[in-house]
Amino acid sequence: MFVFFKYFIYLLLVLSVILFYLLFTPMGNSTVYGLISTQLSEKTDVQIEVKDIILSEYPQVHIEVNIQRKAKLILDGYLDDTRMNMDYTLTSDCIATEECKIDDIINIHGNVQGLFSRLMLKGQGTALDGKIKYQAIKYPNKVEDITLDMYDINSTKLLRLLGQTALIKGKANASVHFDIMSNTHKRGVITYDVKDKDFQGIPLSLHTKVKIQDDTHTFIMDATSPHLLLHITKGIYQQEAKTAKAHYVLDIQDLSKLESLLGNKYRGSFYAMGEISYGKDFTVTGLSKSFGGMTDFVFEKEGLSVTLKDAQLHQILHLFPFPTILTAHATGKLYYNFVQETLVVNTTLKNAKFLHCKLVDVIYKKAGVNLLHETFDNSSLNLTYHNSIILGDLHLANERSHIYLNNTTINTQKSTINAYFDFKMQKQEFAGKVYGPLDKPKVNLNMQKLVRYQMDKQVDKLIGKNTRKIIESMPLGNVAKDLATDVGASFMKVFFLGQHSISFNPI
């Protein structure tokens, strides 16, 4: 028995020396702190370095640790093997993660208490250039009753911390409440409000509310400014599948106020409603009556497809970098590629009228015909627009008149035109080619058609229009007129013009 107590006392002495070395010498502290730091880092997946532990008044404990080599955490209070009640302070001049590093002054005070199986955590202070306040209950495998409120925080810093780019910048308020959060279940609500004083040149406010049920997120969003309202409802986001869809209503009172946002100064208002979807591609579908008729559109990948039904053509074309010379009720298709900046139009037109433009002035000067007085119900417009070049055909006709522009090329940057035309209007009929500057174009006339038309008018005066048509319907009735037309045209060319076509110069 004596030998047993002898060796037991020796063992206590050795253990006492070891504990003294570990707890009360700098080298011993370094060894213990290193072991604890390694264990904590592995369990939390965060780099933690223990700097100081004071156990002299145990179970009152003082602990200091560094987190990610940037933040400092100090804990003071009661700690034993089953429970704790400790005040803490978290300070830092930087938020550092694997994704980013953000300069930020963090100063948060709080308390953590309870059994290790059920810890109540709360705190408040400054972070992200604003104020934060939070509380939660931590269980070994889940967190419940999470409440986090943020006031006047920097939206750019917050979204950068979340791995996102802040399109709308400014002071933001956020509120987060989760009933439960674990590896398998999430149930909560997030609201987010931010005001941007200068979003692409306009003031804009954003309100978002998201309800989370595991992998399914439902959401609404309102974006408002003095010039527009965007209301998104019935939003559903599937986190695992990474797909989303929502309904929207867009109301713009005056498009000209959004020049800095849209890149061009459009006129008028615009109202549309439809659906947004995101999966493999981003797609927007919609319906609008803002252009007089019905406009059904689809935006996906790189382009916008529009189906028109009795829509006002000039209002539609105002949306694109395209010179507008006509107004009409248009029915057909329109496609615009935003990447290639290419416009394709295929439409039939009713109640087509010319708007005042250079072409109207030129025709009035050359032929005395005022296009503004004509309305065309049997018409079509087919064109493409790319790199400031318009290629296409315009056919305008009614019961008495017509104007056809075929193989038309218009350079909107250089303001030039090259087109073949056929014209019958207001007691004038001729065909030919127009080319050169839009404000001072040259015109080559087909003399045969002009002479034939003038001859018909003279014959109508002598024998009447009906009699002339009867003569033309007889066998060989047109031979004499064709011969006379050719002779008359040649006579004008040789003796008056000395060339095969006539060129008009501006008056």
Secondary structure, DSSP 8 states (H G I E B T S, - for coil): -HHHHHHHHHHHHHHHHHHHHHHHSHHHHHHHHHHHHHHHHHHHTS-EEEEEEEEEETTEEEEEEEETTTEEEEEEEEE-SSEEEEEEEEEEEEEE-SS-EEEEEEEEEEEEEEETTEEEEEEEEEETTEEEEEEEEEETTEEEEEEEEEEEEEHHHHHHHTT---SS-SEEEEEEEEEEE-SS-EEEEEEEEEEEEEETTEEEEEEEEEEEETTEEEEEEEEE-SSEEEEEEEEEEETTTTEEEEEEEEEES-GGGGHHHHSS---S-EEEEEEEEESSSEEEEEEE-TTSSEEEEEEETTEEEEEEEEEEHHHHHTTTT----EEEEEEEEEEEETTTTEEEEEEEEEEEEE-S-HHHHHHHHHH---GGG--BSSEEEEEEEETTEEEEEEEEE-SS-EEEEEEEEEETTTTEEEEEEEEEETTEEEEEEEEEESSS-EEEE-HHHHHHHHHHHHHHHHH-HHHHHHHHHSTTTTHHHHHHHHHHHHHHIIIIISSSSEEE---
